Amino acid sequence: MKLHVKHTTDYRYTEPLRYALQTLWLTPLTGSAQTVNFWSLGAPRELFAQHDAFGNSIHSYTFVGELSDNVRWSLVNAAGIVETLGVAEFTDDPSMPLPQLYLRASSLAQPHPRLAEFGRRFITTQPGAKADLHELLALSAGVAGAVSYLKNSTNVTTTALQAFEAGAGVCQDQAHVMVAVCRSLGLAARYVSGYFYAANEPDLASHAWADVCLDMAARRWVSIDVTHSCLIDERHVRLAMGTDYNACPPSKGVRHGGGEESMTVSITIEPA
């Protein structure tokens, strides 16, 4: 399926902006699950491209305002056409970090005895052994049942354990819980950001899911959409991945001046 994606972020400030340094994780890469036919990225200043430690394509820009400037807004645009292939199982390139990296705890997806206890209802695989796909899908359905999707119930600082104990969250939280449960059981797992096409679910245009390592020696992974309790398919556009949301947010930065900030995000996904 060819999907046309448009992602706009509008920043507004109550006072003039003096300085800003921002990094963007808004550029998808061609891989086993998708082919990027075209992609463009726009920002208030010149963008500098590089790859982060997880292999994501990232771009950074710096804004420096003069004392006489009265800049109170900025706009970041990302748009392009991606052909999705619906491939859920894949092997990492040898240049990518070893799967063992994703066994480590991260601030939003830390292993915990309660999460391990929950995970053992579904997973019999021992640490270091090859994971069973059927068990992982059962765990995904279990997580979706334990952490019901509830819009605006959490924020970007909510941890996996907090969402699990609350019993509700958004796709980011469901992915974090899946990742944290897997790590609690000795299975390497990572957080994935992306887009999801569904005409009847516009709130999920900005989406998140989990990669779980099936075979660490072979670097073999599978992508699971916890929110929909399924393997990823042609509706999914992969954007970036990392240990958790903090490692690959749409944008992250620092600023001086500007006073209070408000942000409006608009994402549209349509068949190309």
Buried (B, 14 or more C-beta within 10 A) or exposed (E): BEBBBBBBBBBBBEEBBBEBBBBBBBBBBEBBBBBBBEBEBEBBBEBEEEEBEBBBBBBBBEBEBEEEEEBBEBEBBBBBBBBBBEBBBBEBEEEBBEBEBBBEBBEBBBBBEEBBEBBEEBBEBEEEEBBBBEBBBBBBBBBBEBBEBBEEBBEEEBBBBBBBEBEBBBBBBBBBBBBBBBBBBBBBBBBBBBBBBEEEEEBBBBBBBBBBBBBBEEBBBBBBBBBBBBBBBBBBBBBBBBBBBBBBBBBBBEBEBBEEEEEEEEBBBEEB
